[in-house]
Amino acid sequence: MNSERWVRVVAGLFILLSLALGIPGSPIFVSEWFLAFTAFVGFNLLQSGLSCFCPLEKMLLKLGVRDARVCGR
């Protein structure tokens, strides 16, 4: 998988996990403050789409994940 697909997988996993931990009806509810993490991930996805800068992608590239070659690089 390339870096773009890894970003999508990790972001989706973080969103689902933080929702499960932050929604009171969930069997693994911890605190509603986990919903702030959901908003943080969503904000990073938005700014990444607008600016082509993604901190997670930079980390993945340093770990040797194949570059997706998007955003005019």
DOZA-954687 format. One record per residue: residue number from 1; residue in three letters; x, y, z of N, C-alpha, C, CB in turn. Coordinates in steps of 0.02 Angstrom, whole numbers, padded with zeros to 5 digits. Glycine has a CB too. Example, Ala and Ser with C-alpha at 12.3 -4.5 7.8 and 13.67 -1.06 7.14 Angstrom:
2
{1 ALA {00660 -00284 00390} {00615 -00225 00390} {00660 -00165 00390} {00565 -00224 00452}}
{2 SER {00642 -00112 00354} {00684 -00053 00357} {00645 00002 00394} {00704 -00030 00286}}
This chain:
73
{1 MET {00042 -00059 00000} {00000 00000 00000} {00044 00062 00000} {-00048 00000 00061}}
{2 ASN {00019 00114 -00031} {00057 00176 -00033} {00038 00221 00026} {00046 00213 -00099}}
{3 SER {00072 00277 00032} {00063 00321 00091} {-00008 00350 00094} {00114 00377 00089}}
{4 GLU {-00037 00366 00038} {-00104 00394 00038} {-00155 00344 00066} {-00125 00416 -00032}}
{5 ARG {-00150 00282 00047} {-00196 00231 00072} {-00185 00218 00146} {-00188 00166 00033}}
{6 TRP {-00122 00219 00169} {-00108 00210 00240} {-00139 00267 00281} {-00033 00206 00253}}
{7 VAL {-00134 00329 00256} {-00164 00386 00291} {-00239 00375 00299} {-00150 00452 00253}}
{8 ARG {-00272 00353 00246} {-00344 00340 00249} {-00361 00285 00299} {-00371 00322 00180}}
{9 VAL {-00322 00232 00299} {-00335 00176 00346} {-00326 00198 00418} {-00288 00118 00330}}
{10 VAL {-00270 00233 00432} {-00256 00254 00501} {-00308 00306 00523} {-00185 00284 00506}}
{11 ALA {-00325 00353 00480} {-00375 00404 00499} {-00443 00371 00512} {-00382 00457 00443}}
{12 GLY {-00463 00325 00470} {-00526 00290 00481} {-00526 00251 00546} {-00541 00244 00423}}
{13 LEU {-00471 00217 00560} {-00465 00179 00623} {-00468 00225 00683} {-00399 00140 00623}}
{14 PHE {-00432 00281 00681} {-00433 00329 00737} {-00502 00358 00747} {-00383 00386 00724}}
{15 ILE {-00537 00374 00694} {-00605 00403 00700} {-00652 00352 00731} {-00631 00426 00631}}
{16 LEU {-00652 00291 00706} {-00697 00240 00733} {-00681 00225 00806} {-00692 00176 00692}}
{17 LEU {-00617 00220 00823} {-00598 00206 00892} {-00617 00263 00939} {-00522 00193 00896}}
{18 SER {-00603 00325 00918} {-00620 00381 00961} {-00695 00390 00969} {-00589 00446 00934}}
{19 LEU {-00734 00374 00917} {-00806 00375 00924} {-00830 00322 00973} {-00840 00365 00856}}
{20 ALA {-00801 00262 00968} {-00821 00208 01013} {-00804 00225 01086} {-00786 00143 00993}}
{21 LEU {-00749 00261 01096} {-00729 00280 01164} {-00765 00342 01189} {-00654 00292 01166}}
{22 GLY {-00795 00382 01143} {-00824 00445 01163} {-00899 00450 01163} {-00799 00496 01119}}
{23 ILE {-00934 00401 01134} {-01007 00403 01132} {-01035 00364 01192} {-01034 00373 01065}}
{24 PRO {-01076 00397 01233} {-01101 00366 01295} {-01135 00298 01286} {-01148 00412 01328}}
{25 GLY {-01167 00285 01230} {-01201 00221 01220} {-01155 00164 01202} {-01252 00229 01168}}
{26 SER {-01092 00177 01191} {-01045 00126 01170} {-01026 00080 01228} {-00982 00159 01141}}
{27 PRO {-01016 00016 01214} {-00996 -00030 01268} {-00925 -00016 01295} {-01000 -00101 01244}}
{28 ILE {-00884 00020 01258} {-00817 00035 01282} {-00808 00111 01296} {-00764 00012 01230}}
{29 PHE {-00864 00144 01312} {-00863 00216 01326} {-00814 00231 01384} {-00934 00241 01344}}
{30 VAL {-00774 00283 01374} {-00728 00306 01426} {-00745 00378 01446} {-00655 00302 01401}}
{31 SER {-00744 00423 01397} {-00758 00494 01410} {-00780 00528 01346} {-00695 00529 01440}}
{32 GLU {-00824 00577 01353} {-00845 00615 01294} {-00788 00657 01265} {-00903 00661 01312}}
{33 TRP {-00734 00666 01302} {-00677 00704 01277} {-00642 00668 01219} {-00628 00716 01333}}
{34 PHE {-00655 00604 01209} {-00626 00569 01152} {-00655 00596 01086} {-00638 00493 01157}}
{35 LEU {-00712 00629 01090} {-00741 00659 01030} {-00698 00717 01005} {-00813 00683 01043}}
{36 ALA {-00660 00747 01049} {-00613 00800 01028} {-00559 00770 00983} {-00581 00834 01089}}
{37 PHE {-00538 00709 00997} {-00489 00676 00954} {-00519 00662 00885} {-00465 00610 00986}}
{38 THR {-00583 00645 00882} {-00618 00636 00818} {-00615 00700 00778} {-00691 00613 00830}}
{39 ALA {-00630 00756 00811} {-00627 00822 00778} {-00556 00838 00754} {-00653 00877 00825}}
{40 PHE {-00506 00821 00794} {-00437 00834 00776} {-00417 00796 00713} {-00391 00814 00834}}
{41 VAL {-00437 00732 00709} {-00422 00692 00650} {-00458 00721 00589} {-00442 00618 00661}}
{42 GLY {-00521 00739 00598} {-00559 00769 00543} {-00528 00834 00518} {-00630 00781 00563}}
{43 PHE {-00506 00876 00565} {-00473 00938 00547} {-00409 00925 00508} {-00458 00980 00610}}
{44 ASN {-00369 00877 00530} {-00307 00861 00494} {-00321 00834 00424} {-00267 00810 00533}}
{45 LEU {-00375 00795 00416} {-00393 00771 00349} {-00413 00830 00304} {-00450 00720 00353}}
{46 LEU {-00450 00877 00332} {-00471 00936 00294} {-00411 00978 00273} {-00520 00978 00336}}
{47 GLN {-00367 00995 00320} {-00310 01036 00303} {-00262 01000 00256} {-00273 01058 00366}}
{48 SER {-00258 00934 00261} {-00216 00896 00216} {-00243 00899 00144} {-00211 00823 00239}}
{49 GLY {-00308 00896 00138} {-00338 00900 00072} {-00330 00968 00040} {-00411 00883 00076}}
{50 LEU {-00328 01020 00082} {-00322 01089 00056} {-00250 01110 00045} {-00355 01137 00103}}
{51 SER {-00205 01086 00087} {-00136 01111 00084} {-00085 01059 00059} {-00115 01134 00151}}
{52 CYS {-00105 00997 00053} {-00060 00942 00033} {-00004 00930 00083} {-00029 00958 -00035}}
{53 PHE {-00014 00950 00146} {00034 00934 00199} {-00001 00890 00250} {00061 00999 00233}}
{54 CYS {00028 00830 00260} {00000 00783 00307} {00055 00757 00352} {-00037 00725 00270}}
{55 PRO {00053 00772 00417} {00105 00749 00463} {00112 00673 00463} {00090 00774 00533}}
{56 LEU {00056 00637 00462} {00059 00564 00462} {00095 00538 00400} {-00011 00534 00467}}
{57 GLU {00081 00568 00342} {00113 00546 00281} {00189 00557 00284} {00083 00583 00220}}
{58 LYS {00209 00613 00313} {00281 00626 00322} {00314 00572 00365} {00293 00696 00354}}
{59 MET {00279 00552 00418} {00306 00499 00462} {00309 00432 00424} {00263 00492 00525}}
{60 LEU {00257 00417 00386} {00256 00354 00349} {00311 00351 00297} {00188 00345 00315}}
{61 LEU {00325 00407 00264} {00378 00408 00214} {00446 00397 00247} {00378 00475 00176}}
{62 LYS {00455 00424 00307} {00519 00412 00343} {00526 00339 00364} {00523 00457 00405}}
{63 LEU {00468 00305 00373} {00470 00234 00391} {00478 00189 00330} {00406 00216 00427}}
{64 GLY {00480 00219 00270} {00492 00180 00210} {00431 00159 00171} {00529 00120 00228}}
{65 VAL {00373 00187 00186} {00312 00172 00148} {00318 00205 00080} {00248 00195 00187}}
{66 ARG {00293 00172 00029} {00297 00197 -00040} {00257 00262 -00046} {00271 00144 -00090}}
{67 ASP {00286 00311 -00081} {00255 00376 -00091} {00197 00371 -00140} {00306 00427 -00117}}
{68 ALA {00143 00407 -00127} {00083 00405 -00169} {00090 00451 -00230} {00021 00424 -00128}}
{69 ARG {00134 00498 -00229} {00145 00546 -00284} {00081 00584 -00301} {00170 00510 -00346}}
{70 VAL {00053 00618 -00251} {-00006 00660 -00262} {00013 00732 -00246} {-00066 00636 -00218}}
{71 CYS {-00031 00777 -00259} {-00023 00848 -00243} {00036 00879 -00278} {-00016 00857 -00168}}
{72 GLY {00050 00859 -00338} {00101 00891 -00379} {00172 00882 -00355} {00087 00962 -00382}}
{73 ARG {00186 00829 -00318} {00255 00817 -00296} {00296 00788 -00351} {00256 00769 -00235}}
